[in-house]
Amino acid sequence: MTPQGFVKAAMANSATVRGETIRGAKKTIVTFTAPNKMKFEGTVGDQNLVERIETWYGSPVLGDTKFEAIFTAYKDFAGVKFPTHIVQRNGPYPILDLDVIDVKPNVTVSIDVPANIRNAPAPSTAPLQAERISDGLWMVQGTVKSVAIEMKDHLIVVEAPETEARSIAVMDALKRAVPNKPIRYLVNTHHHFDHSGGLRTYVAEGVTIITHQSNIAFFENIWRNPRTINPDRLARSPRAAMFEGITGTRLMSDGTREVNIYHYAGNMHNPGLLMVHLPRERTLIEADSWSPPATAGDYPGAVANLVQFYQSVERLNLDVEQVVPIHGRLTTWDEIRQSVQTYGKTTQTN
C-alpha cells in the first residue's frame, strides 16, 4: 500500500471523511469500502499527507486481523512528496521496515513476465483427487500437499495447509478414495501459516492435532481471536481443540503399519519442525527442508538447512528410499544425498 494508491482508491470508492483529535493533534480520517468488500481507513495529518492506512481481513490462522501501513519522514522528490520510512504490520507482527533512499516519479517501467508465467494454464476447477503413492499412502496435490496414511480403522493426515476451503476439498478427496476410514489424527509439521491455515477445519471435525509442544499455546491463543469477517466451521460450531504435543518422538502403530513422528532439533527453518517416517514403506514425509526442483538435477538444490535435515535423518538411522516433500515432486533419498554432496563440494571451492 502507498499513500498515492490510497488516495486514488478513496476517490474511486465514495470515501467518507471525518475529523478526529489523536494524541492532541487534529487528523482527518478517510474511510471507504473497496469492491472486494474490504474496509480501508486512512489517517491524514495537518499537512494533507497520509500518515497511516488500515484495513481488516479474515486470516485463516489469526482470525479478524488488522493490516496497517505507517508512513513518516516525507520528502519532496521532483515535486512529489513521498515517505522515506514505511512500516507495515500484519496483526501484531511487524513484516516490513523500509527506508526509502530515492523516488523517481512517473518513470516508465518495463516488466518482463517470464514465458512460463505468461503461458501458465488457469487453475483447475475440478475437484481435488487423492493420488495413490503406495499401498495405503495417498497424497492430495497442491502448492502445499496433504498426505494421508491408512491405518487399520482410520487415517492419519499430514498437513492442513492454506485455508478451510483447501481442507474441505482434501477431506472430500480422501472420503472418495478411502470411504470407510475417518480421519483421526492431523500431523502439523510446523506452525507457519501456509502449513497451518486449514487446521481449524480438522478441529471442527473432532480430529486430534499432533504438533510440536511449543505450538500448542500459540494455536490456543490465536484461535481465541474473533472471526466475524470470514467465520469458519469452528467459529460457527465451537468445540475445544484436542492436541498431542511432541518434543522428541511419537511412535504410532496398528499392529501392521508403523508411523513414527520425529522432531529434529536444530533445524534452521523452524525450531519445532516435525517429519514422519514409515519404516516398512521406507518412506519419509518432510516439509521445507527439501523442496526439489521440477526436474531432477536442474540445480544443486541444497542449502545448509537441507544438510542439517540430512544429518538428522542419518543420525536417527532411518531407512529411507522414497521422500514425499510437502512442497514439490516425489523424490528419493539418493537424490537428497547427491544434492548434499554437491553442496559440500560447492562450499569447499568458494
Stockholm file with secondary structure:
# STOCKHOLM 1.0

chainA/1-350         MTPQGFVKAAMANSATVRGETIRGAKKTIVTFTAPNKMKFEGTVGDQNLVERIETWYGSPVLGDTKFEAIFTAYKDFAGVKFPTHIVQRNGPYPILDLDVIDVKPNVTVSIDVPANIRNAPAPSTAPLQAERISDGLWMVQGTVKSVAIEMKDHLIVVEAPETEARSIAVMDALKRAVPNKPIRYLVNTHHHFDHSGGLRTYVAEGVTIITHQSNIAFFENIWRNPRTINPDRLARSPRAAMFEGITGTRLMSDGTREVNIYHYAGNMHNPGLLMVHLPRERTLIEADSWSPPATAGDYPGAVANLVQFYQSVERLNLDVEQVVPIHGRLTTWDEIRQSVQTYGKTTQTN
#=GR chainA/1-350 SS CCHHHHHHHHHHTTCEEEEEEETTEEEEEEEEECTTSCEEEEEECTTSCEEEEEEEEEETTTEEEEEEEEEEEEEEETTEEEEEEEEEEETTEEEEEEECCCCCTTCCCCCCCCHHHHTCCCCCCSCCCEEEEETTEEEECSSSCEEEEECSSCEEEECCCSCHHHHHHHHHHHHHHSTTCCEEEEECCCCCHHHHTTHHHHHHTTCEEEEEHHHHHHHHHHTTSCCCSSCCHHHHSCCCCCEEEESSEEEEECSSCEEEEEECTTCSSCTTCEEEEETTTTEEEESSSCCCCSSTTSSCCCCHHHHHHHHHHHHTTCCCSEEEESSSCCEEHHHHHHHHHHHHHHHHHC
#=GC SS_cons         CCHHHHHHHHHHTTCEEEEEEETTEEEEEEEEECTTSCEEEEEECTTSCEEEEEEEEEETTTEEEEEEEEEEEEEEETTEEEEEEEEEEETTEEEEEEECCCCCTTCCCCCCCCHHHHTCCCCCCSCCCEEEEETTEEEECSSSCEEEEECSSCEEEECCCSCHHHHHHHHHHHHHHSTTCCEEEEECCCCCHHHHTTHHHHHHTTCEEEEEHHHHHHHHHHTTSCCCSSCCHHHHSCCCCCEEEESSEEEEECSSCEEEEEECTTCSSCTTCEEEEETTTTEEEESSSCCCCSSTTSSCCCCHHHHHHHHHHHHTTCCCSEEEESSSCCEEHHHHHHHHHHHHHHHHHC
//
